[in-house]
Amino acid sequence: MLAGAVAVAGIAACSPEEGAGTSGEPVEIEFWGWVPGLEDLVAQWNEENPDVQVAFHRMTGDDGQKVEAAVDAGAGPDLVQLSTHNLPDYVIAERVQDITDYVADDESNYTPASWASVSFDGRVFGVPQGIGPAATMYRHDIFAEHGIEFPTTWTEYLDAARALQEADEDLYIANLSPSEMGQWLQEIQQAEGSWYGIADDAWTVGVDDEGSQLVAERWQTLLDEGLVTTEPMWTPEYWSLVNNGSIASITYAAWFPSILAENASGLAGQWSIAPMPTNEGSTNGGDSGGAAVVVLANAEQPAAAAEFASWLNGSDDTQEALITVGGLFPSTQNGLASPALLQENEFYGGQVINEVFIEAAENTPATWVEGPNFGFIQTTILDEFARVVNGDQTFAEALDVTQEAAVADLENRGLEVAAP
């Protein structure tokens, strides 16, 4: 589906530059990424590979936008960690290089879905770096204190949210961040929705599809009844709510548990992880999307850059660190087979938390299709979500506005869009 989607967009594969430096000096590669622990892995690579030295920059804030602007201006780093949701736009804009000739032999070590997410029209534009099956981290002590069973369905979740508020008006079942797209996407995929599809060689847009409307109704209920806080995620205010016990659960991807443990270390032993609540009559899990390491258009040594990306994401030497320190849920076969994936986690009371995420990955429907203006839709819908939180409109209205804008944007790009 992805290959066909990019073919519809008219993407032509670009030929990468050949060879590495021949001056006798070490090749220098600049890599930008955000996974915890990458500094140590880069240091390991540099010690073992004196001919190819990598300088690492930890991405924060608006670094993603800075990369786009830099590449478009003829500059930027050599390698960057990138959400696979954004990769189609990067390919269309020729911001990334075709690295098929360097990494084609890696395909068998990756899950089919993760490799498909970086492959367009038979060519490869990145090396997968983890997937994002979702589960729910929850304060088992809070639920036990108030005699509330942790919910298994979204209907039960709403009931539990009301019960928590009735027990303590300062206690909320979750934080609904208007700026955190991943938490919306995991529920959309669980509901078998997708922003994109293909019909008769044209794009379809489903921002307001049936699955999205189901999630919008749920979020609207949580918001209208005051059952959630609405702090932007990652802020000091958000982590204060987590640490003072105002937030009883967080539903997010497999990379989040390590971040929670880092930012709420004083709550060790009070959190557990359960499957994400399901929709009535369904056993579907959800996924917020994965990432990849890509070689950017202006990299002068694509072979060396691709070699490092291949080692970083796929080597036997890196899997344990990516899992235990980086908090990644692996997209690689050797990662999925690693004993490091099934270790007891002290922060979560000795629970083998990745058993829950494996179950989520196995139950996530393969209905999501990547498309060419994900970044545009994300920016638009988050702007509209902010208006929802401010009381200016509903989530359903936000979907309608974004749907119309997304179709217009694709048409302005010269892409065919099928009627709904």
C-alpha positions as CSV (number, residue, x, y, z in Angstrom):
1,M,0.0,0.0,0.0
2,L,2.8,2.4,0.9
3,A,4.6,1.7,-2.4
4,G,1.5,2.3,-4.3
5,A,0.7,5.4,-2.4
6,V,4.1,7.0,-3.3
7,A,3.7,5.9,-6.9
8,V,0.4,7.8,-7.0
9,A,2.3,10.8,-5.7
10,G,4.7,10.5,-8.7
11,I,7.8,10.0,-6.6
12,A,10.9,9.1,-8.6
13,A,13.8,7.4,-6.8
14,C,16.9,9.5,-6.5
15,S,20.3,8.0,-7.0
16,P,22.6,8.2,-4.0
17,E,26.2,9.5,-4.2
18,E,28.7,6.7,-4.3
19,G,31.7,6.1,-2.1
20,A,33.2,7.6,1.0
21,G,36.1,10.0,1.5
22,T,39.5,9.1,0.0
23,S,41.6,11.8,1.5
24,G,42.9,9.6,4.3
25,E,41.1,11.7,6.9
26,P,38.3,10.2,8.9
27,V,34.8,10.7,7.4
28,E,32.8,12.9,9.7
29,I,29.0,12.3,10.0
30,E,26.6,14.5,11.9
31,F,23.6,12.7,13.4
32,W,20.5,14.2,15.1
33,G,18.2,12.0,17.2
34,W,16.1,11.8,20.3
35,V,16.3,8.3,21.7
36,P,17.8,8.1,25.2
37,G,21.3,6.6,25.3
38,L,22.3,7.4,21.8
39,E,25.3,9.3,23.1
40,D,26.8,6.0,24.4
41,L,26.1,4.1,21.2
42,V,27.7,6.8,19.1
43,A,30.8,6.7,21.4
44,Q,30.9,3.0,20.9
45,W,30.8,3.3,17.2
46,N,33.4,6.0,17.1
47,E,35.8,3.8,19.2
48,E,35.3,0.9,16.9
49,N,35.3,2.8,13.6
50,P,38.1,5.4,13.5
51,D,37.6,6.0,9.8
52,V,34.0,7.1,10.2
53,Q,33.4,9.5,13.1
54,V,29.9,10.5,14.2
55,A,29.0,13.7,16.0
56,F,25.6,13.5,17.8
57,H,23.1,16.2,18.5
58,R,20.1,15.5,20.9
59,M,17.0,16.8,19.3
60,T,14.6,18.9,21.4
61,G,11.8,21.4,20.8
62,D,11.6,22.6,17.2
63,D,14.7,20.8,15.9
64,G,12.5,18.8,13.4
65,Q,11.5,22.1,11.7
66,K,15.1,23.3,11.8
67,V,16.1,20.2,9.9
68,E,13.6,20.8,7.1
69,A,14.6,24.4,6.7
70,A,18.3,23.5,6.7
71,V,18.0,20.8,4.1
72,D,15.9,23.0,1.9
73,A,18.6,25.6,2.1
74,G,21.3,23.1,1.1
75,A,22.6,22.4,4.6
76,G,21.6,20.3,7.6
77,P,23.0,17.2,9.3
78,D,23.9,14.0,7.4
79,L,21.5,11.7,9.4
80,V,18.4,12.4,11.3
81,Q,15.9,10.4,13.3
82,L,12.5,10.9,11.7
83,S,8.9,9.8,12.4
84,T,7.9,7.4,9.6
85,H,4.7,9.5,9.4
86,N,6.7,12.3,8.0
87,L,8.9,10.3,5.6
88,P,6.6,10.5,2.5
89,D,6.8,14.3,2.6
90,Y,10.6,14.1,2.9
91,V,10.7,11.8,-0.1
92,I,8.4,14.0,-2.2
93,A,10.4,17.1,-1.3
94,E,13.7,15.3,-2.1
95,R,15.0,15.9,1.4
96,V,16.3,12.3,1.8
97,Q,18.5,10.1,-0.2
98,D,17.7,6.7,-1.7
99,I,19.9,4.3,0.3
100,T,18.7,1.0,-1.2
101,D,22.1,0.0,-2.5
102,Y,23.6,0.3,1.0
103,V,20.9,-1.3,3.1
104,A,18.9,-3.7,1.0
105,D,20.5,-6.7,2.6
106,D,19.1,-5.6,6.0
107,E,15.4,-6.2,5.0
108,S,15.2,-9.7,6.4
109,N,16.1,-8.4,9.9
110,Y,13.1,-6.1,10.1
111,T,9.4,-6.7,10.6
112,P,7.6,-6.5,7.2
113,A,5.5,-3.5,8.4
114,S,8.5,-1.5,9.6
115,W,10.4,-2.1,6.4
116,A,7.4,-1.1,4.3
117,S,7.2,2.2,6.2
118,V,10.6,3.2,4.8
119,S,10.2,1.7,1.3
120,F,8.5,3.6,-1.5
121,D,8.1,2.4,-5.1
122,G,10.6,-0.4,-4.6
123,R,13.3,1.9,-3.1
124,V,14.4,2.3,0.5
125,F,14.7,5.8,2.1
126,G,15.6,4.9,5.7
127,V,16.4,2.3,8.3
128,P,13.6,1.5,10.7
129,Q,14.1,2.4,14.4
130,G,11.4,0.9,16.5
131,I,7.6,0.8,16.4
132,G,5.0,2.2,18.8
133,P,2.5,-0.3,20.1
134,A,0.4,1.3,22.9
135,A,-0.5,0.3,26.5
136,T,-1.7,2.1,29.6
137,M,0.6,2.9,32.5
138,Y,-1.5,3.4,35.7
139,R,-1.2,4.1,39.4
140,H,-2.3,0.8,40.8
141,D,-2.1,2.2,44.3
142,I,-4.6,5.0,43.4
143,F,-7.1,2.6,41.8
144,A,-6.7,0.2,44.7
145,E,-7.2,2.9,47.3
146,H,-10.6,3.8,45.8
147,G,-11.6,0.2,45.1
148,I,-11.7,0.7,41.3
149,E,-10.7,-2.1,38.9
150,F,-8.5,-0.9,36.1
151,P,-10.8,-0.7,33.0
152,T,-10.4,-3.1,30.1
153,T,-12.8,-1.3,27.7
154,W,-13.2,2.4,26.9
155,T,-16.7,2.3,28.3
156,E,-15.3,1.0,31.6
157,Y,-12.6,3.7,31.3
158,L,-15.2,6.5,31.4
159,D,-16.9,4.9,34.3
160,A,-13.6,4.7,36.2
161,A,-12.8,8.3,35.4
162,R,-16.1,9.4,36.9
163,A,-15.5,7.2,40.0
164,L,-12.1,8.7,40.5
165,Q,-13.5,12.3,40.3
166,E,-16.3,11.4,42.7
167,A,-13.7,10.1,45.2
168,D,-11.4,13.1,44.8
169,E,-12.2,16.2,42.8
170,D,-8.4,16.7,42.3
171,L,-7.9,13.3,40.8
172,Y,-8.1,12.8,37.0
173,I,-7.9,9.5,35.1
174,A,-5.5,11.1,32.5
175,N,-4.1,14.2,30.9
176,L,-5.6,15.1,27.5
177,S,-2.8,17.0,25.9
178,P,-4.0,19.1,22.9
179,S,-0.4,19.1,21.5
180,E,0.4,15.4,21.6
181,M,-0.6,13.8,18.3
182,G,0.6,10.3,19.1
183,Q,-2.0,9.7,21.7
184,W,-4.7,10.6,19.2
185,L,-3.2,8.4,16.5
186,Q,-2.9,5.3,18.6
187,E,-6.7,5.4,19.3
188,I,-7.4,6.1,15.6
189,Q,-5.5,3.1,14.5
190,Q,-7.1,0.9,17.2
191,A,-10.5,2.0,15.8
192,E,-9.3,1.0,12.3
193,G,-9.2,4.5,11.0
194,S,-6.6,6.1,8.7
195,W,-5.9,9.6,7.5
196,Y,-5.1,8.3,4.1
197,G,-6.2,5.7,1.6
198,I,-6.0,5.1,-2.2
199,A,-8.8,4.7,-4.6
200,D,-8.5,4.5,-8.4
201,D,-5.0,6.0,-8.4
202,A,-6.0,8.9,-6.2
203,W,-5.6,9.7,-2.6
204,T,-8.5,9.5,-0.2
205,V,-8.5,11.6,3.1
206,G,-10.1,10.2,6.2
207,V,-9.3,12.7,9.0
208,D,-13.0,12.6,9.9
209,D,-13.6,8.9,9.2
210,E,-15.7,6.6,11.4
211,G,-12.8,5.6,13.6
212,S,-11.8,9.3,14.2
213,Q,-15.4,10.2,15.0
214,L,-15.5,7.4,17.6
215,V,-12.4,8.7,19.3
216,A,-13.6,12.4,19.1
217,E,-16.8,11.5,20.9
218,R,-14.8,9.8,23.7
219,W,-12.4,12.7,24.1
220,Q,-15.3,15.2,24.1
221,T,-17.0,13.3,26.9
222,L,-13.8,13.3,29.0
223,L,-13.3,17.0,28.4
224,D,-16.9,18.1,28.9
225,E,-17.2,16.2,32.2
226,G,-13.9,17.6,33.5
227,L,-12.4,14.1,33.9
228,V,-9.0,15.0,32.4
229,T,-6.4,17.7,32.8
230,T,-5.3,19.5,29.6
231,E,-1.7,20.4,30.1
232,P,0.6,20.3,27.1
233,M,2.7,17.2,27.5
234,W,6.5,17.3,28.3
235,T,6.1,20.6,30.2
236,P,7.2,21.1,33.9
237,E,3.5,21.6,34.7
238,Y,2.6,18.2,33.2
239,W,5.3,16.3,35.1
240,S,4.2,18.1,38.3
241,L,0.7,16.7,37.8
242,V,2.2,13.2,37.3
243,N,4.4,13.4,40.3
244,N,1.8,14.8,42.7
245,G,-0.6,12.0,41.9
246,S,-3.2,14.1,40.0
247,I,-3.0,11.9,36.9
248,A,-3.9,8.2,37.5
249,S,-3.0,6.8,34.1
250,I,-1.1,7.5,30.9
251,T,-1.8,5.6,27.6
252,Y,1.1,5.8,25.2
253,A,3.6,3.9,23.2
254,A,6.3,1.3,24.2
255,W,9.0,4.0,24.3
256,F,7.2,6.0,27.0
257,P,7.7,3.8,30.1
258,S,11.4,4.6,30.4
259,I,10.6,8.3,30.0
260,L,8.0,8.1,32.8
261,A,10.5,6.3,35.0
262,E,13.1,9.0,34.4
263,N,10.7,11.9,35.1
264,A,8.8,10.3,38.0
265,S,11.5,8.3,39.8
266,G,10.0,9.0,43.2
267,L,7.0,6.9,42.3
268,A,8.8,3.7,41.6
269,G,6.7,0.6,42.5
270,Q,3.4,2.5,42.3
271,W,2.9,2.1,38.5
272,S,1.8,-0.9,36.5
273,I,1.1,-1.4,32.8
274,A,-2.1,-2.9,31.3
275,P,-3.4,-3.3,27.8
276,M,-4.9,-0.2,26.3
277,P,-8.7,-0.2,26.8
278,T,-10.5,-1.6,23.8
279,N,-13.6,-0.5,21.9
280,E,-16.7,-2.5,22.6
281,G,-16.7,-5.8,20.6
282,S,-13.1,-5.5,19.5
283,T,-9.7,-6.8,20.7
284,N,-7.7,-4.3,18.7
285,G,-4.6,-2.7,20.0
286,G,-3.2,0.7,18.9
287,D,0.1,2.1,17.6
288,S,1.3,5.7,17.5
289,G,3.8,5.1,14.7
290,G,7.5,4.3,14.4
291,A,10.7,6.1,13.5
292,A,13.6,5.7,11.1
293,V,17.1,7.0,10.6
294,V,17.4,8.7,7.2
295,V,20.3,10.0,5.2
296,L,19.4,13.6,4.3
297,A,19.8,15.1,0.8
298,N,22.9,17.1,1.4
299,A,25.0,14.4,3.1
300,E,28.2,14.1,1.2
301,Q,29.1,10.6,2.4
302,P,25.8,8.6,2.1
303,A,27.5,5.2,2.1
304,A,29.2,5.9,5.4
305,A,26.1,7.5,6.9
306,A,23.9,4.5,5.8
307,E,26.5,2.1,7.2
308,F,26.2,3.8,10.6
309,A,22.4,3.8,10.5
310,S,22.4,0.1,9.6
311,W,24.7,-0.7,12.6
312,L,22.9,1.6,15.0
313,N,19.4,0.1,14.4
314,G,20.1,-3.5,13.4
315,S,23.4,-4.7,14.9
316,D,23.4,-7.4,17.6
317,D,25.6,-5.1,19.6
318,T,23.0,-2.3,19.9
319,Q,19.7,-4.1,20.5
320,E,20.0,-4.4,24.3
321,A,20.9,-0.7,24.7
322,L,18.1,0.4,22.4
323,I,15.6,-1.6,24.4
324,T,16.8,-1.1,28.0
325,V,18.2,2.4,27.8
326,G,16.5,3.8,24.7
327,G,13.1,2.4,25.7
328,L,12.5,1.3,22.1
329,F,10.1,-1.5,21.1
330,P,12.2,-3.1,18.4
331,S,11.3,-3.4,14.8
332,T,14.1,-5.9,14.3
333,Q,14.0,-9.7,14.4
334,N,17.1,-9.8,16.6
335,G,15.6,-7.2,18.9
336,L,12.4,-9.1,19.3
337,A,14.4,-12.2,20.2
338,S,16.6,-10.3,22.7
339,P,16.2,-11.4,26.3
340,A,16.5,-7.7,27.1
341,L,13.0,-7.2,25.9
342,L,11.5,-9.5,28.6
343,Q,13.3,-8.3,31.7
344,E,11.5,-7.4,34.9
345,N,11.2,-3.6,35.4
346,E,11.9,-2.4,38.9
347,F,10.0,0.9,38.4
348,Y,6.9,-1.0,37.5
349,G,7.1,-3.3,40.5
350,G,9.1,-6.1,38.8
351,Q,6.5,-6.4,36.0
352,V,7.7,-7.7,32.6
353,I,6.1,-4.8,30.9
354,N,7.0,-5.6,27.3
355,E,4.7,-8.6,27.4
356,V,1.9,-6.1,27.3
357,F,3.4,-4.2,24.4
358,I,4.0,-7.4,22.4
359,E,0.3,-8.3,22.8
360,A,-0.5,-4.8,21.6
361,A,1.7,-5.2,18.5
362,E,0.1,-8.5,17.7
363,N,-3.4,-7.0,18.0
364,T,-2.9,-3.7,16.1
365,P,-4.8,-3.7,12.8
366,A,-2.9,-3.1,9.6
367,T,-5.3,-0.4,8.4
368,W,-3.1,2.8,8.7
369,V,-1.7,4.2,5.4
370,E,1.0,6.8,5.4
371,G,0.5,9.8,3.1
372,P,2.2,12.9,1.7
373,N,0.9,15.8,3.9
374,F,1.0,14.3,7.4
375,G,2.9,17.3,8.7
376,F,0.3,19.7,7.4
377,I,-2.6,17.7,8.8
378,Q,-0.8,17.3,12.2
379,T,-0.2,21.1,12.4
380,T,-3.8,21.9,11.4
381,I,-5.5,19.4,13.7
382,L,-3.4,20.4,16.7
383,D,-4.3,24.0,16.2
384,E,-7.9,23.0,16.0
385,F,-7.5,20.8,19.2
386,A,-6.2,23.8,21.0
387,R,-9.5,25.6,20.1
388,V,-11.4,22.7,21.5
389,V,-9.6,22.8,24.8
390,N,-10.3,26.5,25.0
391,G,-14.0,25.8,24.5
392,D,-14.3,27.4,21.0
393,Q,-15.5,24.3,19.2
394,T,-15.9,20.5,19.5
395,F,-13.5,17.7,18.5
396,A,-16.0,16.7,15.8
397,E,-15.8,20.2,14.4
398,A,-12.0,20.2,14.6
399,L,-12.0,17.1,12.4
400,D,-14.3,18.7,9.8
401,V,-12.1,21.8,9.6
402,T,-9.0,19.7,9.2
403,Q,-10.5,17.3,6.7
404,E,-11.4,20.2,4.4
405,A,-8.0,21.8,4.8
406,A,-6.2,18.5,4.1
407,V,-8.0,17.9,0.9
408,A,-7.3,21.4,-0.3
409,D,-3.6,21.1,0.6
410,L,-3.2,17.9,-1.4
411,E,-5.0,19.4,-4.4
412,N,-2.7,22.5,-4.2
413,R,0.2,20.2,-4.4
414,G,-1.1,18.9,-7.7
415,L,-2.1,15.5,-6.3
416,E,-5.3,13.7,-7.3
417,V,-7.8,13.4,-4.4
418,A,-10.8,11.0,-4.7
419,A,-14.2,12.2,-3.6
420,P,-15.2,10.8,-0.2
